Amino acid sequence: MKKFLQKKSKMNTVEGGIADAPLKKKISFFSAMFVVIGSSIGAGIFLKSKAVLDGSHGSLVLAIFTWLIAGFAVIAMALSLIEIASARNDNLSLIGWCKTFNSRFMYKASKNFMFYIYLPLTYFFMPLYFILQLQDGIGVWTHTTIGEDGLASLAPFSFGTSVDWLIWLLIVFAVMFYFVIVSGYSSRAGNIQNMGITLVKFIPLLVAALIGFVYISMNGNVGGAITPGFKPDSSNTNSLSAMTPGFGMFIAMAGIFFAYDGFYVTSGLQTEMEKPEKTPMAILFGLSIVTVIYLVIAISMSMNGSGDFYGFGNWLVESGQGWLFGVINILIAIGILGIINGFAMWAPRFVEDLIKEGELPFSSKFKNNLNPNRPKVGILYSIVIATPIVLIFTLMGVFGYIPGGYEGAGYGSGMESLYNFADLMANWAAIFTFGFIVMSIYGCLRNRKTKLIKTDEKKYFKPMAIFSIVVMSIALFITSFAPIFDLMAIFYLKDLSSDEIISRVMLVVVLILFILLTFLPTVIEDYISKKKTHHR
């Protein structure tokens, strides 16, 4: 979470919130707009641009259309959340919105998801993405060679052992513990780190936005790697995403949602603004600027045919500019640390809000020890829930999954499978997160009729809510249904490799695991409660 959330976490108290802050402490329209930009823009574009181009079957036009539709859906969602957020003033975010506008069961599900899945998995895949970019960056100086033909052989840094994954796992834990403890405990330390990271995180965005156009001016569209329009792949019909560009487009949106993840913290901006009535325009302009930036970068990185920054590696090395490739990847890695830093500032505080409401195990034992400024209890809970899950999912990725698109890249023993598994976790986490936000918007839309909950009603709410619900629901349904369809297709396809079968089975296994962790705790909790009542 970015600057706005950090400021909010620091200023909120148990009794009141930033809405009561003096006017001089509130922010201007342009400051609010930059808060929106800072809360939404990050390293996600570098991690998911390739998936969008692949999902669009290599069509640049369709990829652009996908970014525009998804971007506008996010803007519509953010504008809808302004009315929703007006009903609460705490750190619970989508959990609080579900509690206010949806059923008890849906509220409990959102709470379970955020605590048992989203929190620990963020400390799983985000440090891995940091390591991924670090390996790419350092590899330029340690593992790159130039052959006699003048062509570069680019490889990421690795330790070259049979247990590289274990070494990197220890580094994942080191990153996690550092930010959970330091940033979680001290918002001042977190803010200082955020300021330093913010100074460098926009450099890769600027370079990535320019380098593709320089590349294309010097090389042309090499090999016709991308097409301006849709070019159907009739030879590949063994999965739902490959059958039509429409399915692939909506499935690719999951990656775009991941790139925007964090935008929803801006929904409470109106309590911080000097002129709250300008909040919608600040969010509209801010997210529109983010969408344009993402679109330019996505187009630029598509010029090499792969859709990601790594595709420029060999060209830069052969051009004698390999240092630039290394530096940019390291700066991207630093930007990812900023995401972890912001999340670590927020997570212990939302955990303590849940404990205050008695929603987590052993809450009654810790209720009197809560401190929103020094959330020691929230830090303890974060470490206890994240450590075993990070370990378990690492073992699942290394020993139970496949390398996929990372195969043969040279990231080291077990790492290619682990990175591919991390991609899967990140996508599913984004899908579930946006799913709960959609449910909150739907609940608020119903509240317009019932008037059971008092909100600051906005004229634009209904059209924005309906548009975001429709687009998001289609994308989420197709993305969730695709792995089930692909798994069933195994029985009708005879030419699938063992890796493809493992991949399809694991996709569904992870989906089932997410569903169980989201809904099963409530079922168990209700069963235990009923048993206790019956015995009394």
Salt bridges, closest charged atoms under 4 A:
ASP54 OD2 - LYS50 NZ 3.64
GLU83 OE1 - ARG448 NH2 2.81
ASP90 OD2 - ARG88 NH2 2.53
GLU272 OE1 - LYS7 NZ 3.76
ASP353 OD1 - LYS356 NZ 3.89
GLU357 OE2 - ARG88 NH2 3.80
GLU357 OE1 - LYS99 NZ 2.53
GLU359 OE1 - LYS108 NZ 2.67
GLU359 OE1 - LYS111 NZ 3.95
ASP423 OD1 - LYS48 NZ 3.89
ASP456 OD2 - LYS458 NZ 3.01
GLU457 OE1 - ARG448 NE 3.97
GLU457 OE2 - LYS451 NZ 2.64
GLU525 OE2 - LYS108 NZ 3.01
ASP526 OD1 - ARG104 NH2 2.69
